[in-house]
Amino acid sequence: MPINVSELTIQQALAISMKSEQDSERVYKQLHQMVNNFVLKDKLDFLMKEEQKHQKIIQKLYEKIANKKELKTADQAIYPALSLALEESNTVPDLIELAMYAEKAAEEFYDQLSEEAEEKGVQEILQYLTSMEHSHYFLLKGEYDLCIADESYYERDDFHTDMVHIGP
């Protein structure tokens, strides 16, 4: 069930956002340890760094809004299934699929939150996060599709000529 953003204070919403960004970073770290494909590893490195940047943005936004109070991470996340996935054993495609749903949920959350925000600067930061989550979803979707099309895709530690389709 999606979170009703209009029932949250901006501080509550940012605490939930922080939890979600931390969960996403942990999932990408876990995936990184599970795969051998160097291209996928690079993409997961990129996503981990993106989640770290988002955490810094959220912290700075919170400090600005709450007059430099310490941000206490919420117990609740935007997409709780991602938190649960960290405690279970999942396949690489399953974790990527959950991460896709989490990125989509975060995109919608930040978009709704930006509509609720009164200050233009806050709206712009939240719209930036919205667009980043959108791009992360499609990056993951591409990798998910490759994992489904080729079950050994994420296990390969090198590309082989049989992975490349040449010609029409």
C-alpha positions, 0 to 999 in steps of 0.5 A, spaced: 500 500 500 503 506 497 504 511 503 499 517 503 504 523 502 499 528 504 499 525 511 506 526 512 510 532 514 516 534 510 521 531 516 517 524 516 517 524 509 525 525 508 526 520 514 522 515 510 526 517 504 533 516 508 531 509 510 529 507 503 535 510 500 539 506 505 535 500 503 537 500 496 544 501 497 544 495 501 541 491 496 545 494 490 551 492 495 548 485 496 547 484 488 554 486 487 557 480 491 552 476 487 554 477 480 560 476 476 559 480 470 563 486 470 558 490 466 553 489 471 558 490 477 559 497 474 552 499 474 551 496 481 557 500 483 554 506 479 547 505 483 550 504 490 554 511 489 547 514 486 544 512 493 549 515 497 548 521 493 541 521 495 542 520 502 547 526 502 541 530 498 536 528 503 540 530 509 542 537 507 535 538 505 533 536 512 538 540 515 535 546 511 528 545 513 529 542 520 534 547 522 540 543 522 536 537 527 539 530 526 535 526 521 533 520 525 531 514 519 524 512 519 523 504 520 518 505 515 520 505 507 517 507 501 517 500 498 518 495 504 518 489 500 526 491 499 527 491 506 524 484 507 528 482 501 535 483 505 533 478 510 531 473 505 535 469 500 533 471 493 536 470 486 539 476 482 533 477 477 528 477 483 532 482 487 533 486 481 526 486 480 524 488 487 529 494 486 526 496 480 519 496 484 523 500 489 525 505 484 519 506 481 515 507 488 521 512 490 520 516 483 512 516 485 513 518 492 518 524 490 514 526 485 508 527 490 512 530 495 514 535 490 507 537 489 506 538 497 512 542 498 511 549 498 518 552 497 520 552 490 527 550 492 525 544 495 520 542 489 526 542 485 530 538 489 525 533 490 523 533 482 531 532 481 530 526 485 524 524 482 528 524 475 534 520 478 529 514 480 526 514 474 532 513 470 535 508 475 528 504 474 530 503 466 537 502 468 535 496 472 529 494 467 535 493 462 539 489 466 533 485 468 531 483 461 538 481 460 537 476 466 531 473 464 533 472 456 539 469 458 540 465 465 547 465 465 548 473 464 550 475 471 554 469 472 559 471 466 565 474 468 567 475 461 563 477 454 563 471 449 562 472 442 555 468 443 553 474 447 553 479 441 548 479 436 551 481 429 547 483 423 540 484 422 
